[in-house]
């Protein structure tokens, strides 16, 4: 494995081919979770985390399958969206997402869909505890997920709640106008204000080689400058680490200033890469970087407690 802090040159992937790639791309819930499930299934065979990847593929399939049964999410009023844009605020207020009637129903129906999956006993017990929770408890757990403050003794329960929240947030985000989104705080999603799970270098027409952060909650993608820390914004002391012998499509961008890192997935080289599935499958890279005391800035609800 490569060493953290080892001398590196500039990130070798091509810099964007266009001067102004689109700022944001909204999720497509109709394909998002099905594609993720397929990627997880493809990664599972012969992988050290194979059983977990297969289980998460089932969760992603539940996230996809439950959608036709759900009530439609509701956007904030037009004047509220305009005000958010004017003042450089996220289009959606994260706590307000929890107050939508569709939110709790989405979480509960996602849990019910997941109940059909094969899972280890501890996961089955966690699912039972969440499914049996009253509305106040469920909302408190959802709030913990949004705040990234999950108690260590209930990681499995919160990960299951997060699966339902992802569905609700992605379906709500998809109703927005991507062209109306504006940059907000450093490292914050322009749709919901949440942190990224990872970033990707894309191969899209009109944006090939551009870098996008991917929201860990709603899956909105927003353009971010290359070779610049997503967490603190500095361009100083940036280095890239990867597992020795890998194909160069998954790296950790490490910041020497704030001592954090965020993974980059080079979809321009491998379009199959998924910022959630491949994040979990590349956990060896997290171990490598963590050995030197650099902390992870990306959030993945299925790596809670990792």
Protein Blocks (a to p, Z undefined) as FASTA:
>chain_A
ZZehiacdddfbdcdfbfbdcfbdcddfklmmmmmmmmmmmmmnopaklmmmmmmmmmmm
mmmmmmmmpccdddddfklmmmmmmnopafbdfklmmmpmklmmmmmmmmmmmmmpccdf
klmmmmmmmmmpcfklmmmmmmmmmnopacfklmmmmmmmmmmmmmmmmmmmmmpcfklp
ccddehiafklopacfbdcddfbehigoiacdddfklopacdddehiafknopaghiacd
ddehiaolaccdddfklopacddddfklmmmbcfklmmmmmmmmmmmmmmnopacfbdcf
klghZZ
